[in-house]
Amino acid sequence: MEELVFPIFRGLGQGSVYALLAVGFVVIYRATDVVNFAQPTLMVIGAYFTSLFVRGYGLPFWVGVLAAMVVMALIAAAIERVALRPMVGQPVFSAAMVTVGLFFALLVLAGRLIRQPIFMGDPWGRDAFSLLGANVYIADGWKIIITLVAFGVVGLFLARSRVGLAMRATSLDQEVALAQGINVGRMFGLSWAMAGALAALAGALVGAGGGGVEATTAFVALKALPVIILGGLDSIRGALIAGLFIGVAESITRGYASDLAPIVGANVDIVVPYVIMIVVLMVRPYGLFGTPEVHRV
């Protein structure tokens, strides 16, 4: 049991980052029915701004993170207004292709901004603590805690606030929400702003505690796609559970696959999330907690 504690806890820490990215996908999808493939690049640019505020301007880490979240919320809302708002009423596939284009455009921008790996410092130290007889990193514990708090805030906002209720109404039926006086366009922009802020938080967690962020980190962050497929495109709870599960599956595979099955090689953990995604698409395409589509004839 002690041998499994470290990879499981390590996987929960990594899965927390996947979950933060995935909930940004979910928030946008619920409001607009569009899968935002640009979310990973928003994470990388958010990490850049966090590093700029913390390392460049000397702000305390958490102040720099909050500032980067605000900046990325504004940038994401502006992107929605300029690039996605004109696509309202167009086929969902067309809007999704726009986000693919945004992914590559923002990736080029990130490459211009980030010439070498960026770091946020080491806000929680590199100490370890004992858990069930195994030593685990305190940084992973902080990632898990911060992710749970972020999900709690998002959940309370959507469930209890007037704006959150308006966003939920928009996600259920845009035409009915518009008839009830809800500014649907504003809800679209707000959903992108929330996703941008969450992406910045995920980027800060990736870059803190010794991990570096490069422009190509966006491709690693695409592992959030298997998370939303497993959890369900419209389920916030599914994003959390699936993110943690994918992280643990990846970590355990990284630690034990090459020993138990040498034929698969040492880097099989890279493809494990996508294998899980393919299996889920074949067996339960709407995910574990997603809403099944009902077609009446």
Protein Blocks (a to p, Z undefined) as FASTA:
>chain_A
ZZmmmmmmmmmmmmmmmmmmmmmmmmmmmmnopacfklmmmmmmmmmmmmmmmmmnopaf
klmmmmmmmmmmmmmmmmmmmmmmmmgoiafklmmmmmmmmmmmmmmmmmmmmmbccdeb
jfnojadcdeehiacdfklmmmmmmmmmmmmmmmmmmmmmmklmmmmmmmmommlmmmno
pafklmmmmmmmmmmmmmmmmmmmmmgghiacdfklmmmmmmmmmmmmmnopklmklmmm
mmmmmmmmmmmmmmmmmmmmmmnojmlmmmmmmmmmmmmmmmmmnojkbccddddZZ
